[in-house]
Amino acid sequence: MRHVFLPQRGLTMHLVFEFLPLILFLGAFLYKDIYFALIVLMVAMPVGLLIKYVRTKTFDKMYFWSTVFLLIAGALTLYFRNPLFLYWKPTAFYWVVAVAFLGSFWVGEVPLVQRFFGLVEGMPLEKITQAQWNKLNLVWVLFFVAAGLLNIYVAYNFSQEVWVKFKVFGLMALTFVFMLAQTFWIANLLGDESAEELEP
């Protein structure tokens, strides 16, 4: 049987830190309204970033910039009392990330996705060709563009409650499935002899 290789423990921890503030956001929204929920999220995200840094001794740039985008969009939402700024936050963030991944084809020695997986210890990445890395990097670009489009489509075509639930569960589920697909794809390229069995 082929075992799954890759940063699943790190991925799981990352998703936990991403998901808990969103659960608080959803709970606060159901308790009161979008503005109260936003304040809760604006507190929870920086606290989560700090806790994550203390626990892992590493600085998660994606989480950091997501927090920065949230604080900016949140401040504008609260100031103008207009949730459109909050609706656009995930889309703007995803599209900026997509541009960063796309730009990494020309800036730096290797694409961003290759640098991301290169952080995982013990992976024989030399088995993956540069053409395969480039293809995977382009897949990430397309994913972030599509996720941004889907977010704003839901925001403009469904109720606020539906959007909040989609933000909490839908986008997280899409990201998890996407990352899991990368896990299996990379594992397949590396082969059985370099695989590592996951702990339950």
PEZIQUI-V405281 format. One record per pair of residues at least 24 apart in sequence whose C-alpha atoms are under 8 Angstrom apart, sorted by the first residue. I is the first residue (numbers start at 1). J is the second residue. Records with the same first field share a line. If there is no record, write none. Layout:
I: J ; J
This chain:
2: 192 ; 195
3: 187 ; 192 ; 195 ; 196 ; 197 ; 198
4: 183 ; 184 ; 187 ; 195 ; 196 ; 197 ; 198
5: 183 ; 184 ; 186 ; 187 ; 194 ; 195 ; 196 ; 197 ; 198
6: 120 ; 123 ; 183 ; 186 ; 187 ; 196
7: 120 ; 183
8: 183 ; 198
15: 172 ; 176
17: 48 ; 49 ; 52
18: 63
19: 168 ; 172
21: 45 ; 48
22: 168
23: 168
26: 164 ; 165 ; 168
34: 83
35: 77 ; 78 ; 81
38: 74
39: 74
42: 67 ; 70 ; 71 ; 74
66: 93
69: 93
87: 151 ; 152 ; 155
88: 152
90: 148 ; 151
91: 147 ; 148 ; 149 ; 151 ; 152
92: 148
93: 148
94: 144 ; 145 ; 147 ; 148
95: 144 ; 145 ; 148
97: 141 ; 144
98: 140 ; 141 ; 142 ; 144 ; 145
99: 141
101: 137 ; 138 ; 140 ; 141
102: 137 ; 138 ; 141
105: 134
111: 137
112: 137
113: 137 ; 140
123: 194
124: 190 ; 194
125: 190
127: 189 ; 190
128: 189 ; 190
147: 171
